[in-house]
């Protein structure tokens, strides 16, 4: 599973956000969700995660996100290795 994190600009309304999410789903994202689902802070609530199964679609979706006016930034999720 490949994941992209992105942030909506704070002036992007809910209708615009839903249109972006639909566009991502139509172009290969399997799931799009808030990174912090119950967050009340406007900045943190604007962070989202797109999950993509097909590796070949990841770069296309990343380019799509970076071209959209309502997106502040988009990047692949950082790979982390937790050590006990």
C-alpha positions in Angstrom: 0.0 0.0 0.0 1.3 3.4 -1.0 0.3 6.5 0.9 0.3 10.2 0.1 -0.2 12.9 2.7 -1.7 16.2 1.6 -3.1 19.4 3.1 -6.0 21.5 1.9 -5.5 25.3 2.0 -7.6 26.6 4.9 -9.7 28.7 2.5 -10.8 25.5 0.7 -14.5 24.9 1.5 -16.1 21.5 2.1 -17.6 21.3 -1.4 -14.2 21.9 -3.0 -12.6 19.3 -0.6 -15.2 16.7 -1.6 -14.6 17.4 -5.3 -10.8 16.8 -4.8 -11.5 13.6 -2.9 -13.8 12.3 -5.6 -11.2 13.2 -8.2 -8.6 11.2 -6.3 -10.9 8.2 -6.0 -11.6 8.3 -9.7 -7.9 8.4 -10.5 -6.7 5.4 -8.5 -6.9 6.2 -4.8 -8.5 3.4 -2.9 -9.3 5.5 0.2 -9.0 9.1 1.2 -9.3 10.0 4.9 -8.4 12.7 7.4 -5.0 12.2 9.1 -6.5 13.4 12.4 -10.2 12.5 12.2 -11.5 14.2 15.3 -9.1 17.2 15.3 -10.7 20.6 16.0 -7.6 22.7 15.1 -8.1 24.0 11.5 -4.6 23.4 10.4 -4.5 19.8 11.6 -8.0 19.0 10.4 -6.9 20.0 6.9 -4.3 17.1 6.7 -5.4 14.1 4.7 -4.1 10.7 3.6 -4.7 9.0 0.3 -4.1 5.3 0.1 -3.1 3.8 -3.3 -2.7 0.1 -4.0 -1.4 0.4 -7.5 2.2 1.7 -7.4 1.9 3.0 -11.0 -0.9 5.4 -10.0 1.0 7.0 -7.0 3.1 9.4 -9.1 0.1 10.4 -11.2 -2.0 11.2 -8.1 0.9 13.1 -6.5 1.2 15.3 -9.6 -2.5 15.7 -9.7 -2.6 17.0 -6.1 0.3 19.4 -6.7 -1.6 21.0 -9.6 -4.8 21.5 -7.7 -5.5 25.1 -6.4 -7.0 24.0 -3.1 -4.0 21.9 -2.0 -1.2 23.5 0.1 1.2 20.6 -0.2 1.3 16.9 -1.1 4.1 14.3 -0.5 4.6 10.6 -0.1 4.2 9.4 3.5 7.5 9.2 5.3 8.8 5.6 5.7 9.3 4.9 9.4 10.9 2.0 11.1 10.1 1.9 14.8 12.6 0.2 17.1 11.7 -1.4 20.4 
